[in-house]
Amino acid sequence: MKKINLLDTVALMNQIPRSRLTLVDDDCEDIESLPPGQVGTIVEVYKRAEGCQYLIEFSDQTGCEYAMAILKAEEFLVLHYQLTAA
């Protein structure tokens, strides 16, 4: 498995419920969950005894942040823009 890095672009593997989100934008108060495939950016890495956790920021197309969530590596997929050998 490739190392997960700060500022990696990721996509959610599963739905993340509102109870696990920190909503940043008041206009997004009606969000009930983030769907699988939602794209975000890793903005902090927390190294814990039970393993790493990642603070992921979710932004709209203009770059305005609307939500954050702390997730484990198995909850997201790191996106790649360059071909790497498998």
N, C-alpha and C positions, 0 to 999 in steps of 0.2 A: 504494500500500500504506500502510495506517495505521501510524503509529509504534507500536512495541512499547514498553510502559512497565513500570517496576517495579510489582509487585503485580497485574499483569494475570493473569486466570485463563486457562489454556490447556489444550488437549487434544492428546495425542500423535497424530501422523499415522501413525507406524509403530511396530512393536515396538522397545523399547530393551532390549538384552541386559544381563544382570547385570554383565558386565565394564565397562559404562559407568555403573553405579550406585554410589552410596555409600549403603549401608544403615545406617540410624540406629537401628533398633529390633532388638534381639536376637531377638525373636519372629518376625521376617521373614527370617531367614537362609535359608529354603527358597525364596525368590523367585528364579526363573530369568530372568524378564524382566518388563517392564511392557508391557501390550498396547496396541494402538491404541485411542484414545478415553480412556485414563486421564487424569484431570484433575489439574492441579497449579497452582502459583502461582509467578510469577517473583519471586525474592527478591534477585537481583543481576544487573547487566548489566556484562559485560566488553567493553570496546572494544579490539579488536585490529587490527593492520594488515590482516589477511585478512578482517575483518568482525566484527560483534558476535557474542558468545556469551552465553548466558543460563543462570544457575543456577536450576533449577526444583525446588521442594520439593513432594513428594507426601505428602499427609496422609490419614488416614482420616476418617470422618464426625464423629468427636468432636474433630478438630483435632490428633491425635497424629501427628507426622511419622514416616514410616517409610523414606523414601528421598529422595535428591537426584540430579540429573544435570545436567551442563553440555551444552546443546544449541544447535544453530544454528537460525535462524528458520524454515528450510524443514522442520524436523522437528516443528513443532507449529503449531496453529491457535489464534489468540487468540479467546476466546469473548466475545460481546457480549450484554448484557442489554437494551439499548435499540436501537430501530430507527434505523439511519443510512442515508441515501441512498446508493445505489451509484453 
